[in-house]
Amino acid sequence: MVDVEAPIGLIQADLPEDYLGFEDKPENDEETPTLAAIPLKGNRHDHLRSTLKHVIKAGVMKEEHAFFLVDLGSVYRQHHLFKQELPDVTPFYAVKCNPDPMILRCLASLGANFDCASRAEIEAVLGIGVTPERIIYANPCKPASHIRYAKEVGVTLMTFDSAEELRKIAGIYPEASVVLRILADDSKSACRLGLKFGAVVGKQTTSLIEACKATGLNLAGVSFHVGSGCTDAAVYDDAIAKARQVFRDAEAYGFAPTVLDVGGGFPGEAVAGRTPKVRFESIANSIRDAVANHFSDVSGLRLIAEPGRYYAANAMTLALSVIAKRVVAPETSGDISPSETTFQGMLDADELETIPAGAMVNYFVNDGVYGSFNCIIFDHADVELQPLNYKKATGKKYNSTVWGPTCDSIDCVAKSCQLPDLDVGEWLYVAGMGAYTGAAASTFNGFAKADFIYAFSAYVPDQSGDSAEFQPPALPDDFPLEVLNLPWQYEADSN
């Protein structure tokens, strides 16, 4: 029995010897990391916040370095929810969303397959021991050298949406099985993909079926993608109905397609404070009904999907610290809307006991849009900065702008948001930062990417607030972590 006073999170192999009483700290990076499970009762964000505080207090992270807390327990729960709601659909995780090696290994051990869009992504997945038949090369426009690599390693299933792509594949890899990507209604999604990919169902898809016949390639099935961050479950029914039409057209040309790839667009884990506009259960219900209505007469149907943000979005929380601060006074005092305020000069924040009315507080943090917050530009993300803890807990909030660390003025994380008076060195966090964040981060201006710390959370059935025994879930033998059973008394986090 291990006594702890608050939830424990991570843990990488380079922990200090005395970190929270761990006795099973791995001696080298090749050993399986041992993680403490975080029993979650009540507000999940309270527990995540407490875990972040422990990591910072223990000095695990480098000074002034942003980091992600990666909750593999969230990935585990999402996978089991997927299999519960869509038992006949095999998930092919979209590696592009978040290629973190521990997330990949976690999903591989749970039986998920993988959607790869490049040679590098295929290499990453094969590198963790996944066999090539568990990969779909889901990029309709592939470099010839990447197709040659797919042939070398035996990845046979790949997508296309043009005659040119078919001819390229046939010339390099005639043994490949191809999946025709059709255009779906993506008007209800945050990131629309139809402008770039997808053949229009009708004359265009019929022409491509004819081209496939001419090249001698095996037309294995049909795929579609309703866009990333879909907010309307009904669009799946329309897309699946269109896919059935293409199946019929392919059958008329002598093909026997069996693969129906329903793509992605599914929302991440539903947690307090971040409820998606449409829940995954609603989308799953729409998919089940549509398949039953349109594909009941197709024997040997192989259903697959390409979830990305569904697994990763709420599995990661970003912690970042304030590295600089300045308070800018307005020309006039009083209650002035941010749009009407003009600023006349900078005030010395260190000499201010209170922030003047109407002033703008500028915070500079150690991650920005060239790093993890690239999601603001590329993924249309709406981020919510929360103070992790702050010394001046007066309850007051001030008009603030949060800037990233680079010298570019476009590097703005949040404009005119309301934050308490924070000091340099204090920390903020942003939940729901697992999708399309670190995957596209750069080191522009010489600023390092955020680090990664791993945890495994699990819900405790007892919601009374009393201490409860946590039983770690049954994990596969090749799961990349060993999860400890750590009972603890939860104390509500006041800040």
C-alpha positions, 0 to 999 in steps of 0.5 A: 500500500502506497500512501499519497496525499494527492493524485500522482501523474507521470512518470518518465524514467528520469524521475528524481530518486525521491519523487513521491516515494516511488520504489519501482523507478526504471533504471534505464529507458529500455525498461517499461515505465511504471505509472501511477493511476490517477483515480478520478472522482468528480471534476476531472479537471481538478485532478489534472490540475493537481497532477500538474502541480505535483509534476512542477513541484517535484522539479521533473521538468526543465526550467521554463519549459512547457510540457504536455501531460499525456493521459493514456487512461483517456486513450484506453477509455476512448478505445473501449467506448469505440468498441462498445458503440461500433463493435463491427468497425475496426479503428485505424488511428490517424497518425497525423493527428498525434504521432506520440510514440506512447499513444501509438504503442498504447493503441497498438497493444489495444488492437487498433490499426493505423491510418498513415499518410506518408513513408515516415508515418508508416515507418513509425508504426512498423517501428513499434511492431505493427504488421503491414496489414494493419495499416491503410495508406490513406493519402489519395495523392502520394509521392512515387517514392512513398508508394515504392516504400509501401511495396517494399514493406508490404502495405497493400491497402491505399486510397486514390481519387484520380485516374492519374493516381491509379496509373501511378500506383499501377506502374509501381505497385500492381499488387496493391488494393485500392480504395476509392475516396468519394466526396462527402458533405463536410460543411458541418465540420471545423476543417473541411477536406472536400476542397482537396480530396474526394471524387464526386459520386456519379460520372466521376466515380464511374470513370474512375472505376473504369480506369481501375478496371483498365489498370488491372488494380483490385478495387477493394472498397470505398472511403470518405471523410466528412471533415475533421471536427464534425458537428452533425451526425446526419452527414454520415448517413448521406455519405454511406448511402453514396458509398453504397451507390459506388459499390453497386457501380463497381460490382457492375464492372466485375469488382467485389468491393468489401471495404467501407472506410467511414473516415473520421471527424469524431469528437474527443472524450466528453469531459466536464467543461469541454462537451462536444457539439455532437457526442460520439455516441450520436455519430456511432448510432448514425453510422450503425443505422446507415450501414444497416439500411444501405449495406445489409445485402453486402456479404463480407463487408469490412468496416473501418474508420480513421479516428484521430482527434477522437483518441487524442484530443482530451488525452493531453493537457498543456502546461506553460509558464509566464516568462515575461509580463508588462502592463500597458496603460490606456489613454483614459481611465475607467471602463473602456471596451478593448476595441476602444482602448488606445495605449500610451505607454508601458507601466512597470509591473513590478512596482504596481500594487494594483493594475489600473482600470482599463489597462491591458496586461500582456503575458508572454508564455513559453509556448505559442503558435509556432509551437503547440498552439499552431492548432489556433491557425491550422485547426481552428482551435478555441483554446481556454487558458486556465491559471494553474495556481496564482499568488494573488488570489483576489478573485479579480480578473483583468483584460489580458493578451497572451503572447508566445515566446517568439519575436513574431507579432502573429505569435498571439495565443489569446487576445483580450481574455480575462485572467487574474494578476499573474507573476512571472514564473506562474503556470497556466494550463490548457485542457484538450490539447492532444489533436493537431498540436505537437504534431505540427509544432516547430522550433522557430526562433530556437524555442524548444517544443513542449516535453511529454509526461505520461499518466494513466487515469481511471474513473472510480465508481464511488462518487461520494468523495471518500477514499476509494480503492482503485483497481487498474484495468486489465491491460494487454501483456504488451501494453507499454506501461505498468499501472500501479494501484495507488489508493488516496484521499482526494482533497478538493483543489481550491485554486 
